[in-house]
Amino acid sequence: MILNRDEYRSKTLGCWLGKNIGGTLGAPFEWRRQINDVSFYTQDLGGEPLPNDDLDIQLLWLVALEEQGIEVEARILGEYFLHYVTPHWAEYGTAKINMRAGLAPPLSGIANNPYRHSCGAFIRSEVWACIAPGCPQVAARYAYEDAIIDHGNGEGMHAEVFCAAMESAAFVEGDIGRLIEMGLSYIPQDCGIAGAVRNVLDSHAAGRSWREARDALLQDFRGSTAMGILWCTSPEDQAKGFHEGVQGWDAPSNIGLVVLGLLYGEGDFARSLCTTVNCGEDTDCTGATVGSLFGILHGADAIPQEWVRPIGRTIKTACLNLGELGYFGNQLPANVDVLTDRTEVVARQVLARQAPQVTITEGAPTDLAGLTPEALMAGPLREELQRYLNATRHRFRFFDVAVDYGEAGPAIRPGEPKTLRLLLDNRDKLPATLHVHWYTPEGWLVLPAPDATVHVDVFERHRAFEFAVQAERLPAGLSRLAVELSLPGRPTVALVPVTLTNGVL
């Protein structure tokens, strides 16, 4: 599959322009549950966009890719998140507290985190799509590693995977309906994100107005507005009972509104953005996501200049530690054009390594010969991502090891066994017999035994082995354990950390 370089760059630039425009348009109405009446920017912007965390963290991910290489995963991204993301609100703060306590992703996004179902992850999905254009399976893997940092196994993680897959596919697929179905193929069909999307699709198919579709969505898929403050919900919506909702359960309704804006916008830039923002909720995030997807679909030239001129092409940051990112932030791209240039450099590396069937070529026309809609669907990837929802993953040369903590996360209670599953993937060409040895604090019990021998065949790559650990007394903080896996007769040794928290505190 060949992507013409000029077309790729236009779509990528359109993505970043649309992101800046949509975020700026929606920012003044963020977290208001109300019907807005927006048709253009509502403030004098002086030629610059409003700062927005929707784009900030993606700039950080670009730096991480440039510094660490394209094989970044959650633990590497988590270190960048911890050092360079400054806010401590909601899921951001909870994840940083958890990582500082020693919990690696996805545990950092699971433990004591009611905000794992919120919007902080899907707003940073575009970078993965732009470095993996036309390769939604690659983009979805990156998005998963990103989202589990602060959303763990929650709806926020499903939201980012859904968006990244849809945005990546939009480089080569122009039909909104098919793109939505492609995005849905990457997430569980019974999750809240899928339910909210289906709700909007049903309203649109039934011929309801966008206002009716918005109300139907909020009837069944809504969290609370800003900290549950009553005045953040309009009197009209209070009368509908919309002032009540679960704190932190925000991603389903907002993803639903993204889909609503795309469907009811009917390919018109202004209508798509304004319809989305006029629905209320997390308006800077929903507007920015719709704007970026429109830009990928149609390219930068399709974005009217009347929307570009008031904000220009610069990038303004809101939540990054600029003092550590070069000289007062000069390591970050200063505008969307430089961002496009640097995105392209990384994209070429990703495609060469992870999707050699796709190339970005100067001069040659885009050629999608042989590309089928099925090739853009998730396939087995959906089940693979679900397999590790509650597990920390560790990659070694010949095999991968994951520690599955279960839905309860890393908590253990005194005197009660805590079940842990070791998930082993043999990536070697040979079967492997591994010796397993547990290192635990003094007095801990490991069942069935602290030593075991397990076999993983080359044709049986995914094997699960269950252990239970138990302690009569626990420290107030973390308990650190380790599992050593060695291959008899070979020098390979893998040491896997296990971290547990006191479930009483």
N, C-alpha and C positions, 0 to 999 in steps of 0.2 A: 504494500500500500504506500503510495507516494503522496506526501503533503507538500504542496507548493509553498516555498518559504514566504513569499509575500502574503499569501492567504493566511498562513499560520501566524505570522507576525500581526496582521490586521486583527485577527480574532483574539490574540493574546492582548494586544493593546486595547481592543474593545472591551475585553474583560476588566482590565484595570481602570479604564475610564468609567465604565458602567458601575464598577464598585464604588469609586469615589463619588459619582453623581448620586447614586441611590442612597448611600450612607449619609451624604450631606442633606439630601431632601428629607429623609426621615428622622434625622437626629432631633429636631425640636419637639417631636411628638412621641419620643421613646417611652414605652411602658405606660401609655395612656390607653385604657380600654374605652374606646369611643370611635364614632364615625368621624373622620376628618374631612375637610373640604379643600384639598390641596390640588393645585393645577400647575404649580411651579415653585421655585424656591421662595421661602417666606421671610428671608432676611437678606441684608446687604452683606455679601461675602467678600468684597474687596479683591476679587480675583483669585481667591484661594479656597480649597475645600475645608470642611470642618475636620478636625482630627477624629479618628475613629479606630477603636481597637479591632474592628473587623479586618482591617488591612494590616495593622501593626504586626501581629504575630506571624502573618505570612511573610513579612519582610525578614523576621527573625529566622523563620524556617529556610528562607533562601540563603541567609548567611550560614546556617548550619549545614546545608547541602554543599555550599562552596568550601567550607572549612573541613568538614568531616567526610565528605564524599557521599555518593548517592545511595549507599547502603544504610542510611540512618534508620534507626528504629526508635521505639518508645523510650528506652532508657537514655539514649543520646539526646533526643528531643526534650526529654524531661529535665536533663541537666541545663539545657539552654532556657527552658521555661522557668526553672527555679532561679537562675542567675539574672535573667534579663527582663522578665515580665514583672512590672512593678505593682499593679493593683493586688489587693487582698480580698476583693469582693467575691462572694458566692463561690462558684466552683473553682475559680482561679486561686483564691485564698485557701480553700480547703485542700486542694491538691498540693500547694506549696507546704502547708503545715504537715501533711502526710509524708511528703518526700523528705522534709527536714527531720521527721521522726524516724526515717529509714524505710518507708514503704515505697517500693518501686511500682511503676505502672504494670497492670491496671489497678493494683490495690490503692494507689494514690488517688484514683478517681472513684473508688468504691467506698472506702472506710469513712463513716460518719458524714456522708455527702448527699444530702437531699437534693442538691443542685445538679446531680449527674444527669438529670432529665431536662436540663435547660439548654440555652442557645449558644453557649460559648464555643462550641466546636464547629458546627456547620458554617459559621461565619468565616472560617479560615480554610475552606475546602478548595478554593480556586487554584492555589499554587500547585496542588497535586494534579489537578486536571491539566494545567498548562505545561507541566513538565512531562506529562504522559498523554499527549493529545491523541484521541482516537484509541486509547488503551485503557478503558474504564477498569479493567481488572487490576492493572498496575496502580492506577490512581486510587482505587478503593483500598488496596493494601496500605498505601501510604496514609490515607485518611484514617484508617483504623488505628495505626500506630500513633498518629497524632491525637486522636480523640480520647483514647483510653487514659491519657495522662491525667485529665481532669474530669472525665465523664465515665471512666471505667466501663461497666457493662450496661450503662443506662441508655435512655432514649436519645440523649445527646450524641452518643457514639453512632447509633443507627442513622441519625440525621446527617452527620458529616459523611458517612459512607454513601448514603443515598445521593447527596448533592455532588460529591466528587465524581461518582460514577456517571451521573447525568451530565455534568459539565464536561467531562472528558469525552463522552460519546457525542456531545454537541459539536465537536470539531469535525465530525464526519456524518452526523445525522441531523437533519433539519426539522423533523416532525416532532412537535411538542408531545403529542400523545405517545409516540413510540419512545421518546426519551424518558417520560415518566415511568412507563412500564419497565424500561431498562433499569432505571434507578431502583424500582421496587424489587427487582430480581435479586438485589444484593443484600436485602435485609429480611428478617423474619416476617412472614406474612401476618402474624398475630401481634406484632409490636404496635405501639401507639403511633409511630410515624406512618406505618402502612395504613392503619385505620383512618388517620386524619386525611391522608392523601386520597384514599378511596371515598371518603365522605365528600370531598370537594369534587372529585370526578363524577360522583353520582348526581350532585347538585347541578353541575354543568350539563350533564347529559339530559337531565330532566327539564332544562330550560329555565332554571331559576335565575334571578338577577344576581349580581355579585353581592349585593347587600343580603339577600336571602341566603346565599351560599355561605357568606361570612357568619351569619347568625346560626345556621345549621351546624357549622363547624364548632363554634364556641359553645353550643348547647351540649355537645358530647365530648369535646376535646379542648379543655381549657385548664390552665393553671391559675394562679393568683396574679394580680397586677402588682406593681412595685411594692414588695413587702406587705402585700395585703391591705394597703392604705385605701380607705373607702373612696376618698375624693379622686383617686386615679381612675375610677370607673364613672362614666357619665351617668346622669340620672336616668337616661333612656335605657342604658344597659343594666343599671341597677334594677330597674323595673322588670327586666327579663330574667333576673336572678344571676346575672353574669358577674356580680361583685364577689361571688364565692368561688374558690378554686384551691387546688392543692399547691402549696408553696414549692416552687422549683420545678414543677411539671410543665415546662413551657415549650419545649421543642416541638411536640406534635402539632399544637395549634399554629405555631409560626411557620413550620414547614408547610402546613396546609395552606397558609396564606401566600406563601411563595408560589405554590402550584396554582392557587386561585388567580394571582396576578398574571401568571404566564398564560393561563387559559383565557381569561376574560380580556387580557390586553390585546389579543388577536394580532400579534406581530407588530403592534405600534409601540414605539419606545415610551412616549409620554403616557399613553393610556396604561401600559403595563406597570410602570413605576407608580403612577398616581393612584391607580386602583389598589395596588398593594399597600401603599402608605395610608390610604384613606380607610383601610380596614382596621387600623389601630394595632395595638400590641407592641412587639419589639420592632418598631418601624424602621430604625436605621439598619437593623440586620436584615429584615425581609426586603426592604428596598434595595439594599446593596447586593443581595444575592440575586434578585431578579435583574438588576442592572448588569451584573457581571455575566449572567447566563445569556441575556440578550446580546451583549457584546460578543460573546463567543459564537453565537448562532449567526449573527449578521455582519460582524466585523466593525472596525472602528468608524468607517465611513458612513455607516447606517445610523450612528448616534448624532442627532442634530446638533449643530454648532451652538445653537441658542442655549443648549444645556451645558456645553463645554466651556464657553467663554466666561461665565460668572465665577467658575472655580479654577480655571486654568488647568495645568498639567502637573502641578507640584503635588507632593505627598506630605501631609502633616501627621506626626505621630502623637499618640495620646498616652501610651502605657508601656514604653520601653525605657530601659536604663541606658540612656544615651551616653553617659559618662564612660561606659565600658564597651561601647560599640564604635571603636575608632576614636577620632578626635571630636568629641561632642556629637557623636552619631553620624560622622561622615562615612562610616562603613555601610550605611543604609543607602538605597537608591533615593535620589532627591526628587525624581519625578517618574511619571508612568512610562516615559520613553526609555530611560535607563533601566527601569524595572523590566521592561519587555526585552531589552538586550540581554540582561543577565538571566532572565528566565529561559531564553532560547539556548544559551550556552549549556545550562543544566539539562534542558530537555534533550539536546542532542546526545548527551552522555547517558541519560536514562534510556532512551530509545536504543542506542547502540548496545547497551548491556542487557536490558530487560525486555525489549520488544524489537529485535532486529528486523522483523517483517515490516516495520513502519520506518520510513525515512523522511526527513525534511530536505527538500532538494531545491537548489536555485534554478530557476528557468523552466524546469519541467512542470507541466500542468498537474494539478491534483488528480490522482488516479486511484479510485476506490474499487477497482475491479476485483471481484472475488469476495468483497466484504458483504456479509449477510447480517441482518439484525440479530440472529442467534449468536454471532461471534462477539457481540457487544454485551450480551447477557452475562450474568454472574457464573452460571454453571456450578461446578463443585466448590467454587470459592466461597459461596455463602455458608455452606456447612463448615468449611475449614475455619472461617472467622468465628463462627459460633462455638466451635470446639474449644476455643481458648478464652472465652469471655471472662472467666474467673481465675485465669492462670497467668503467672509470670513466666516469660519464655526466655530461654537461654540457648544461644546458638554456638555450637562447637564445630570443629572441622568435619567430623564424620557423622555426627548425629545431633539432634536437637532435643532439649529437655524442657518440659514445662511442669510447673508445680501448680496444680489446680486446688484452690482453697475452698471451692464450693460457693454457693450463692451467699452464704453468711460472711464471706470475706475472711480476713486474717484473725478474727477474734477466737480466743480459746478461753474456757472457763476452768477454774480450779477443780480438780477431781473428775473432770469430764473428758472423754476422749475426743480429740479433734481429728477428723478424717482428712487426709491429704492424698491426692492422686498424682503419681508421677506419669506424665505422658511422654512417651519416647517415640521419636521419629528417626528411623535409620535412613540416612542419606548416602550411605556407602554402597558399593557394589557387592559387598559381602555380608552375610548374616553376622550378627554380633551377639556375644554373650557377655553381659556386663555384671560386674560385682557392685552391689549397692551397700554402702555403709553410712549410717546416720551418726552425726555428731550432735549431741544434745547437751543442755546444761545438766549439771549433776542432779541425780534423783529423778530424771524424766524416764518415762517408759515408752518404748516403741513397739508397736504390735503390727504384724505377728512377731517381728524380731528386728533388731537394729542392723542385721546383716542379711543380705539375700542375693541370690543369683537369678538374673532375668535374661531371657532370650528374645531377641528381636530379629525376625527373619527379613531378608531383603525383599520378599514379596508380601510382607505383612508390616508395612511401615509404621502404622499407628497402633501402638500398644499402650495400655493403661494398667498401672499397678497401684494398688491401694494400700496405704499404711495409716495407722492412727498413732498419734502422740498424746501423752497424758502427763500432767504434773499436779501434785497435790497443792503446791504453793506457787504463786506467780509473782514476779516483780511488778511494780506499778507501771513501768514503761514497757519497752519491747523485749521480747525473748527472741534471741537469734540462734538458729540451728543451721546445719549444713548437711547436704547429701553429697557424698563422694561416689562418683561412678568411674570405675576403671575397667579396662579390657585386659583380661589375663593374657600374658604373652605379648602384649603390646605396650608401648610407653604412654599411650594416651590416658590422661586422667582429667576428669571434669569435676569441678567443685561448684555446687549449686546452692545459693543462699536461700534460706527459708526464714521468714520474719512473721512473728505472731504478736498480737496485741492482747492485753488483758481484757477479756470480755465482760468483766464485772464493772470496770471503771468507765 
